[in-house]
């Protein structure tokens, strides 16, 4: 535990802020107390950290998404569409395989080893997207794109082989890729309302859900959050026009 304190609150290579490291350490200490490795909490007297985000993501509008879709390559188009129509995170999208596309239910079935909360999920997609996505899958476009970029991916990730039966092509430099596509579409990546990165597509999805969901519980389930507080207060954005 002492080593964990040093590693997590010290100058590590994880890239996490001190507040996030402290939250991780708190979870570790709870785990140790539960299993009798510790008799008391050594952080009991520690004050609360300011965990408010330093950079705010903004939710993309329908008009901005249409402009983005019109100015990107086809394999990236499907990646962006699935991301903003399901709210799946980048790494979750990367692990999707072709057999997870449920054509009967018009959904993507997410096994628990992919889902961040370790639960089996059924994430529905718009009916208009399904036949286009099926054609994309049957043509093997994601596999072809991975094959073209195999050497580049091997250098960046150290993977010996590209993913098997990928549903989508998800590059390692998604942030750079999206920034270029936003610039081509004339969509600013940073405004007074916040900035855009790949995870901002999930923010957009959740705000679309909040617009149409009949109740908060439904919105929480579609966002795949453990609490409604996360859905409303971390991802939710007020609409100025309202």
C-alpha positions in Angstrom: 0.0 0.0 0.0 2.9 2.4 0.8 4.4 1.7 -2.6 1.0 2.3 -4.2 0.7 5.6 -2.5 4.1 6.6 -3.8 3.4 5.5 -7.3 -0.1 6.9 -7.6 0.5 10.3 -6.0 4.0 10.6 -7.2 5.4 11.5 -10.6 4.2 8.5 -12.5 3.8 7.9 -16.2 0.1 7.3 -16.1 -0.8 10.8 -17.2 -3.5 11.1 -14.6 -4.0 14.2 -12.5 -3.3 14.1 -8.8 -7.0 14.2 -8.0 -7.7 11.1 -10.2 -4.8 9.3 -8.7 -6.1 10.0 -5.2 -9.6 8.6 -6.2 -7.9 5.5 -7.5 -5.9 5.2 -4.3 -9.1 5.6 -2.2 -10.6 2.6 -4.0 -7.5 0.6 -3.4 -7.6 1.4 0.4 -11.3 0.4 0.6 -10.3 -2.9 -1.1 -7.5 -3.4 1.4 -9.7 -2.7 4.4 -12.4 -5.1 3.2 -9.9 -7.9 3.0 -8.3 -7.0 6.3 -4.9 -5.9 4.8 -5.5 -2.6 6.6 -7.1 -1.9 9.9 -7.8 1.8 9.3 -7.8 4.3 6.4 -4.5 6.2 6.2 -6.2 8.9 4.1 -9.0 9.5 6.6 -7.8 13.0 7.4 -7.1 13.9 3.7 -9.3 16.7 2.4 -11.3 16.5 -0.8 -9.7 17.2 -4.1 -11.2 19.4 -6.7 -12.3 16.8 -9.3 -14.1 19.2 -11.6 -12.9 18.9 -15.2 -10.3 21.4 -16.3 -11.4 21.2 -20.0 -15.0 21.0 -21.0 -16.2 19.0 -23.9 -19.1 20.5 -25.9 -21.9 18.6 -27.4 -21.9 18.7 -31.2 -25.0 19.9 -33.0 -26.8 18.0 -35.7 -25.6 20.6 -38.2 -22.0 20.1 -37.2 -22.3 16.3 -37.4 -23.8 16.5 -40.9 -20.9 18.7 -42.0 -18.4 16.2 -40.5 -20.1 13.3 -42.2 -19.9 15.1 -45.5 -16.2 15.7 -45.3 -14.6 12.4 -44.2 -13.6 9.1 -45.8 -16.3 6.3 -45.9 -14.5 4.1 -43.4 -14.3 7.0 -40.9 -17.9 8.0 -41.7 -19.2 4.7 -40.3 -16.9 5.1 -37.3 -18.3 8.5 -36.5 -21.9 7.5 -37.1 -21.8 4.5 -34.9 -20.0 6.5 -32.2 -22.5 9.3 -32.1 -25.5 6.9 -32.5 -24.5 4.5 -29.7 -22.2 6.5 -27.4 -19.7 3.7 -27.5 -16.2 4.7 -26.3 -13.2 4.6 -28.6 -11.7 1.4 -27.2 -15.1 -0.3 -27.1 -15.6 0.5 -30.8 -12.1 -0.8 -31.5 -13.0 -4.2 -30.0 -16.3 -4.7 -31.9 -16.5 -7.7 -34.3 -18.8 -8.3 -37.2 -20.8 -11.0 -35.4 -21.8 -8.5 -32.8 -24.1 -6.6 -35.3 -27.6 -8.0 -34.6 -29.5 -7.5 -37.9 -32.8 -8.8 -36.4 -32.8 -6.4 -33.4 -31.2 -3.5 -35.3 -28.6 -3.3 -32.6 -25.0 -4.0 -31.6 -24.5 -6.6 -28.9 -21.7 -5.6 -26.6 -20.3 -8.5 -24.5 -19.2 -7.8 -21.0 -15.5 -8.1 -21.8 -15.8 -5.0 -24.0 -18.2 -2.9 -21.9 -16.5 -0.6 -19.5 -18.9 -1.6 -16.7 -18.4 -5.3 -17.5 -22.0 -6.0 -18.4 -23.6 -7.5 -21.5 -25.4 -4.8 -23.4 -27.7 -4.4 -26.3 -27.1 -0.9 -27.9 -29.7 -0.1 -30.6 -28.8 1.8 -33.7 -31.1 3.9 -36.1 -32.9 1.8 -38.7 -31.6 3.9 -41.5 -28.0 3.1 -40.5 -28.4 -0.7 -40.4 -28.5 -1.6 -44.1 -25.6 0.7 -44.9 -23.6 -0.7 -42.1 -24.4 -4.3 -43.2 -23.2 -3.5 -46.7 -20.0 -2.0 -45.2 -19.5 -5.2 -43.2 -20.2 -7.6 -46.0 -17.7 -5.8 -48.2 -15.1 -6.2 -45.6 -14.1 -2.6 -45.7 -12.8 -2.4 -42.1 -10.5 -5.4 -42.8 -9.3 -3.9 -46.1 -8.4 -0.6 -44.3 -6.5 -2.4 -41.6 -4.6 -4.3 -44.2 -3.6 -1.1 -46.0 -2.4 0.4 -42.7 -0.9 -2.8 -41.2 2.7 -1.6 -41.2 1.7 1.8 -39.6 -0.3 0.1 -36.9 2.4 -2.4 -36.2 4.9 0.5 -35.6 2.5 2.5 -33.5 1.0 -0.3 -31.3 3.4 -3.2 -31.6 0.6 -5.5 -32.7 1.7 -8.4 -34.8 -1.7 -8.7 -36.5 -4.6 -6.4 -37.1 -7.9 -7.2 -35.3 -9.9 -10.2 -36.6 -13.3 -9.6 -38.1 -13.4 -6.0 -37.1 -16.8 -4.3 -37.4 -15.2 -0.8 -37.8 -11.8 0.6 -38.5 -10.5 2.5 -35.5 -7.1 4.1 -36.0 -4.7 4.7 -33.2 -4.5 8.4 -33.9 -8.3 9.1 -33.6 -7.8 12.5 -32.1 -5.6 13.8 -34.9 -7.9 12.2 -37.5 -11.0 13.8 -36.1 -9.3 17.2 -35.8 -8.4 17.1 -39.5 -11.9 16.1 -40.5 -13.4 18.8 -38.4 -11.1 21.4 -40.0 -12.1 20.1 -43.5 -15.8 20.4 -42.5 -15.4 23.9 -41.2 -16.3 22.9 -37.6 -14.2 24.6 -34.9 -12.6 22.1 -32.5 -12.5 24.7 -29.7 -15.1 27.3 -28.9 -16.3 29.2 -25.8 -18.6 26.3 -25.0 -15.7 23.7 -24.9 -13.6 21.5 -27.1 -14.1 18.5 -29.3 -12.2 15.3 -29.3 -13.3 11.7 -30.1 -15.0 11.3 -26.7 -17.1 14.4 -27.5 -19.1 12.1 -29.9 -20.2 10.2 -26.8 -21.1 13.5 -25.2 -23.2 14.4 -28.3 -25.0 11.0 -28.2 -25.9 11.4 -24.5 -27.3 14.9 -25.1 -29.4 13.6 -28.0 -30.7 10.9 -25.7 -31.6 13.5 -23.0 -33.6 15.4 -25.6 -35.8 12.4 -26.5 -35.8 10.0 -23.6 -39.1 9.7 -21.7 -37.4 9.7 -18.3 -34.0 10.0 -16.7 -33.7 6.2 -16.0 -34.0 5.5 -19.7 -31.4 8.0 -20.5 -29.1 6.6 -17.9 -29.5 3.1 -19.3 -28.8 4.2 -22.9 -25.7 6.1 -21.7 -24.6 2.9 -19.8 -23.9 4.9 -16.6 -24.0 3.5 -13.1 -25.8 6.7 -11.8 -28.1 9.3 -13.2 -25.8 11.9 -11.7 -23.1 11.0 -14.2 -25.6 11.3 -17.1 -27.1 14.6 -16.1 -24.3 16.5 -14.4 -21.1 15.3 -16.2 -22.4 14.7 -19.7 -25.6 16.7 -19.8 -25.5 20.2 -21.3 -28.1 23.0 -21.0 -29.5 24.3 -24.2 -29.2 28.0 -24.5 -32.0 28.3 -27.1 -34.4 26.8 -24.6 
